Amino acid sequence: MAIAASTRNIIAVGLLLVAVLASGAAMLGSTAARLLDTPEPLQRILGPLATDPELRQVLPDELAAALGERITQDTAVPQILKVPLQHAVAAASGAMLDEPGFQAAWEATIESARTDFTTRMAEAAKGTAQSGQVTLRLDLAPLLDSGYDTLHSSLAGSPLGTLLPGTIAIPSVMVDTRWPAADDLSTHSLNAWLSVARGWGWLAAGALVLAAAGLLVATRSGRGWAGFAAGVGSLLLGVAARIFFGSLDSGALHAADPNVQALVTDRLLDGLQREMGANTTVLVTGGILAILAGAGWSWWVARQRRDRAVG
């Protein structure tokens, strides 16, 4: 009978540990799926950059360079007006950041980056994309459109304003964050994880079933130790996940001088660590509570046995 009881408790521990893994995967998977499949999380992470002083310092130069190049490609600007055009483009690129439409243009840039990334990830999963690591890219086209509108309005009535057309075609102008790096998270590994993450609802349901089965299989005295083991598993899983997400670093990718790519990648990783960090906190806290509950249950059962033996 003792052997049967110990076997039941070993099975219970195994079921509860698998339940912990499934619940952890469900929490992290739910967050990952929301980040890629819905606009709000990435907007929450990168949206505040629209008013960030560092971005406002470096973005106008990059926009002015791209916009000036595009204008000179599409428009025959006399040599005598090229220098005034450069000054006007630089001024408009800076002034655009204070225009009412800049926030909307920045949000459109973020959403375009998300859809571009998910589309290329899906193509990579099907094997239809070119080989190479899929990274998050920001398309500056919405910002350049807004910048051109500001430029054209500022030049109204001037010789340059008469020369420039009302609108110009703005192609994609990509700023590659170069993240995720293949060494940190390869496209193949990320796609494999996302295929699991998008089924987070089934993982959560499975975790509940496994946890219930583990508690039912365990003996009365063994439930405390099974809960204790599950708590240790949850604690270790939370710590491991926190270490992994905390280790994601873009410092090696950055140039010595601040630039849009560096700032966006830094904010992106900070945001990912915050989003995933909430899940790791739940795992660690839940693990500690399960350890205390398991130890308390074992102590209470042992005390009842002693009281019956004495009585």
C-alpha positions as CSV (number, residue, x, y, z in Angstrom):
1,M,0.0,0.0,0.0
2,A,2.9,2.3,0.8
3,I,4.4,1.7,-2.6
4,A,1.1,2.5,-4.3
5,A,0.8,5.7,-2.3
6,S,4.3,6.9,-3.2
7,T,3.7,6.1,-6.9
8,R,0.6,8.2,-6.8
9,N,2.5,11.1,-5.3
10,I,5.2,10.8,-7.8
11,I,2.7,10.9,-10.6
12,A,0.9,13.8,-9.0
13,V,4.2,15.8,-8.8
14,G,4.8,15.1,-12.5
15,L,1.3,16.2,-13.4
16,L,1.6,19.4,-11.4
17,L,5.0,20.3,-12.9
18,V,3.7,19.8,-16.4
19,A,0.7,22.0,-15.4
20,V,3.2,24.7,-14.3
21,L,5.0,24.6,-17.6
22,A,1.7,24.7,-19.5
23,S,0.4,27.7,-17.5
24,G,3.7,29.5,-17.8
25,A,3.7,28.9,-21.6
26,A,0.1,30.1,-21.7
27,M,0.8,33.4,-20.0
28,L,3.9,34.2,-22.0
29,G,2.2,32.9,-25.2
30,S,-0.9,35.1,-24.6
31,T,1.4,38.2,-24.3
32,A,3.4,37.3,-27.3
33,A,0.3,36.7,-29.4
34,R,-1.1,40.1,-28.4
35,L,2.1,41.8,-29.2
36,L,2.2,40.5,-32.7
37,D,-1.5,40.1,-33.6
38,T,-3.0,43.3,-32.1
39,P,-1.9,46.9,-32.5
40,E,-2.3,48.1,-28.9
41,P,0.8,46.6,-27.2
42,L,3.4,47.9,-29.7
43,Q,1.6,51.3,-29.7
44,R,1.9,51.3,-25.9
45,I,5.6,50.5,-26.2
46,L,6.7,52.8,-29.0
47,G,4.0,55.4,-29.1
48,P,5.5,57.6,-26.3
49,L,8.6,58.0,-28.5
50,A,6.6,60.6,-30.4
51,T,7.3,63.1,-27.6
52,D,10.7,61.7,-26.5
53,P,13.3,64.5,-26.5
54,E,16.0,62.1,-27.8
55,L,14.0,61.0,-30.8
56,R,13.0,64.6,-31.6
57,Q,16.6,65.4,-31.7
58,V,17.7,62.8,-34.2
59,L,14.6,62.1,-36.3
60,P,14.5,65.5,-38.2
61,D,17.9,64.9,-39.7
62,E,17.0,61.4,-41.0
63,L,13.7,62.7,-42.4
64,A,15.3,65.7,-44.0
65,A,17.9,63.5,-45.8
66,A,15.3,61.0,-47.1
67,L,12.8,63.7,-48.0
68,G,15.3,65.9,-49.8
69,E,16.5,62.9,-51.8
70,R,13.0,62.0,-52.8
71,I,12.1,65.6,-53.9
72,T,15.2,66.0,-56.0
73,Q,14.5,62.6,-57.7
74,D,11.0,63.6,-58.7
75,T,11.4,67.4,-59.3
76,A,13.8,69.3,-61.5
77,V,15.0,71.9,-59.0
78,P,17.2,74.6,-60.4
79,Q,20.7,74.7,-59.0
80,I,20.1,78.2,-57.5
81,L,17.2,76.8,-55.4
82,K,18.9,73.7,-54.2
83,V,20.4,75.2,-51.1
84,P,17.2,77.1,-50.1
85,L,15.4,73.8,-50.7
86,Q,17.7,71.9,-48.3
87,H,17.2,74.6,-45.6
88,A,13.4,74.5,-46.1
89,V,13.3,70.7,-45.9
90,A,15.4,70.7,-42.7
91,A,13.1,73.3,-41.2
92,A,10.0,71.5,-42.2
93,S,11.3,68.2,-40.9
94,G,11.8,69.8,-37.5
95,A,8.5,71.7,-37.5
96,M,6.6,68.6,-38.5
97,L,7.2,67.2,-35.0
98,D,5.0,69.9,-33.5
99,E,2.2,69.5,-36.1
100,P,-1.1,67.9,-35.0
101,G,-0.7,65.2,-37.6
102,F,2.7,63.9,-36.4
103,Q,1.3,61.7,-33.6
104,A,-1.0,60.0,-36.2
105,A,1.8,59.6,-38.6
106,W,4.0,58.0,-35.9
107,E,1.2,55.6,-34.9
108,A,0.8,54.7,-38.6
109,T,4.6,54.0,-38.8
110,I,4.4,51.7,-35.7
111,E,1.4,49.8,-37.1
112,S,3.1,49.4,-40.5
113,A,6.1,48.0,-38.7
114,R,4.0,45.4,-36.9
115,T,2.1,44.3,-40.0
116,D,5.3,44.2,-42.1
117,F,7.0,42.0,-39.4
118,T,4.1,39.6,-39.0
119,T,3.7,39.3,-42.8
120,R,7.4,38.4,-43.3
121,M,7.3,36.0,-40.4
122,A,4.4,34.2,-41.9
123,E,6.2,34.1,-45.3
124,A,9.3,32.6,-43.5
125,A,7.1,30.0,-41.8
126,K,5.7,28.9,-45.2
127,G,9.2,29.0,-46.8
128,T,8.2,31.6,-49.3
129,A,10.4,34.4,-48.0
130,Q,14.0,35.0,-48.8
131,S,16.5,33.4,-46.5
132,G,17.7,35.5,-43.6
133,Q,16.7,36.8,-40.2
134,V,13.4,38.6,-40.0
135,T,13.7,41.8,-38.0
136,L,11.4,44.6,-37.1
137,R,11.6,47.5,-39.6
138,L,10.1,51.0,-39.3
139,D,8.8,52.5,-42.6
140,L,9.3,56.2,-42.5
141,A,6.9,56.8,-45.4
142,P,4.0,58.1,-43.3
143,L,6.3,60.5,-41.6
144,L,7.8,61.7,-44.9
145,D,4.3,62.3,-46.2
146,S,3.5,64.4,-43.2
147,G,6.8,66.2,-43.6
148,Y,6.1,67.0,-47.2
149,D,2.7,68.4,-46.3
150,T,4.4,70.7,-43.7
151,L,7.1,71.7,-46.3
152,H,4.6,72.5,-49.0
153,S,2.4,74.6,-46.6
154,S,5.5,76.5,-45.4
155,L,6.5,77.4,-48.9
156,A,3.1,78.6,-50.1
157,G,3.5,81.6,-52.4
158,S,7.3,81.3,-52.7
159,P,9.2,80.3,-55.9
160,L,10.0,76.9,-54.3
161,G,6.3,76.5,-53.4
162,T,5.3,77.1,-57.0
163,L,7.9,74.7,-58.2
164,L,7.0,71.8,-56.0
165,P,4.0,69.6,-56.8
166,G,1.1,69.4,-54.2
167,T,2.0,65.8,-53.5
168,I,4.8,63.4,-54.4
169,A,5.0,59.6,-54.3
170,I,6.7,58.5,-51.1
171,P,8.1,54.9,-51.4
172,S,9.0,52.8,-48.4
173,V,12.0,54.1,-46.4
174,M,13.0,51.4,-44.0
175,V,14.9,51.8,-40.8
176,D,15.9,48.3,-39.7
177,T,16.1,47.8,-35.9
178,R,18.1,44.7,-36.6
179,W,16.2,43.0,-33.8
180,P,15.6,40.1,-33.0
181,A,19.2,39.1,-33.7
182,A,19.7,35.6,-34.9
183,D,21.9,34.8,-31.9
184,D,19.2,35.9,-29.5
185,L,16.1,34.5,-31.2
186,S,16.3,33.1,-34.7
187,T,13.3,33.4,-37.1
188,H,12.8,29.7,-37.1
189,S,12.8,29.5,-33.3
190,L,10.5,32.5,-33.0
191,N,8.0,31.0,-35.5
192,A,8.1,27.7,-33.6
193,W,7.4,29.4,-30.4
194,L,4.6,31.5,-31.9
195,S,2.9,28.4,-33.3
196,V,2.6,27.3,-29.7
197,A,1.9,30.7,-28.2
198,R,-1.1,31.3,-30.4
199,G,-2.7,28.2,-28.8
200,W,-2.3,29.7,-25.4
201,G,-6.0,29.1,-24.6
202,W,-5.6,25.3,-25.0
203,L,-2.4,25.5,-22.9
204,A,-4.3,27.3,-20.1
205,A,-7.1,24.7,-20.2
206,G,-4.7,21.9,-20.2
207,A,-2.9,23.3,-17.2
208,L,-6.1,23.5,-15.3
209,V,-6.9,19.8,-16.1
210,L,-3.4,18.6,-15.3
211,A,-3.4,20.5,-12.0
212,A,-6.8,19.1,-11.0
213,A,-5.7,15.6,-12.0
214,G,-2.5,16.0,-10.0
215,L,-4.3,17.0,-6.8
216,L,-6.8,14.2,-7.2
217,V,-4.1,11.5,-7.8
218,A,-2.0,12.6,-4.8
219,T,-2.7,11.1,-1.4
220,R,-4.0,13.4,1.3
221,S,-0.6,13.7,2.9
222,G,1.2,13.9,-0.5
223,R,-0.7,16.9,-1.8
224,G,1.4,19.3,0.3
225,W,4.6,18.0,-1.2
226,A,3.1,18.0,-4.7
227,G,2.1,21.6,-4.2
228,F,5.5,22.4,-2.8
229,A,7.2,20.9,-5.9
230,A,4.9,22.7,-8.2
231,G,5.7,26.0,-6.4
232,V,9.4,25.3,-6.8
233,G,8.9,24.6,-10.5
234,S,6.9,27.9,-10.9
235,L,9.5,29.9,-9.1
236,L,12.4,28.5,-11.2
237,L,10.4,29.0,-14.4
238,G,9.7,32.6,-13.5
239,V,13.3,33.3,-12.6
240,A,14.6,31.6,-15.8
241,A,12.1,33.6,-18.0
242,R,13.1,36.8,-16.3
243,I,16.8,36.1,-16.9
244,F,16.1,35.3,-20.5
245,F,14.1,38.5,-21.3
246,G,16.5,40.5,-19.2
247,S,19.4,39.3,-21.3
248,L,17.9,40.6,-24.5
249,D,20.2,43.5,-25.3
250,S,20.7,45.7,-28.4
251,G,23.8,47.5,-27.2
252,A,26.1,45.7,-29.6
253,L,23.9,46.8,-32.5
254,H,24.1,50.5,-31.9
255,A,26.3,53.1,-33.5
256,A,28.4,55.3,-31.2
257,D,26.1,58.3,-31.9
258,P,22.3,58.2,-31.1
259,N,20.1,57.4,-34.0
260,V,16.5,56.4,-34.7
261,Q,17.4,52.7,-35.0
262,A,19.2,52.7,-31.6
263,L,16.4,54.6,-29.8
264,V,13.6,52.5,-31.2
265,T,15.4,49.2,-30.5
266,D,16.1,50.3,-26.9
267,R,12.5,51.3,-26.3
268,L,11.3,48.1,-27.9
269,L,13.4,45.8,-25.7
270,D,12.5,47.8,-22.6
271,G,8.8,47.4,-23.5
272,L,9.1,43.7,-24.2
273,Q,10.9,43.2,-20.8
274,R,8.1,45.1,-19.1
275,E,5.3,43.2,-20.9
276,M,6.9,39.8,-20.3
277,G,8.1,40.8,-16.8
278,A,4.6,41.0,-15.6
279,N,4.2,37.3,-16.4
280,T,7.4,36.3,-14.7
281,T,6.3,38.2,-11.6
282,V,3.1,36.1,-11.6
283,L,5.1,32.9,-11.9
284,V,7.5,33.8,-9.1
285,T,4.8,35.1,-6.8
286,G,2.6,32.1,-7.5
287,G,5.5,29.8,-6.9
288,I,6.3,31.3,-3.5
289,L,2.6,31.1,-2.5
290,A,2.4,27.5,-3.7
291,I,5.6,26.6,-1.7
292,L,4.1,28.2,1.5
293,A,0.7,26.5,0.9
294,G,2.3,23.1,0.3
295,A,4.5,23.4,3.3
296,G,1.6,24.5,5.4
297,W,-0.6,21.7,4.2
298,S,2.1,19.1,5.0
299,W,2.6,20.6,8.5
300,W,-1.1,20.5,9.2
301,V,-1.5,16.9,8.0
302,A,1.5,15.9,10.1
303,R,0.1,17.6,13.1
304,Q,-3.2,15.9,12.7
305,R,-1.4,12.6,12.6
306,R,0.5,13.4,15.8
307,D,-2.7,14.5,17.5
308,R,-4.5,11.2,16.6
309,A,-1.4,9.2,17.7
310,V,-1.4,11.0,21.1
311,G,-5.1,10.7,21.5
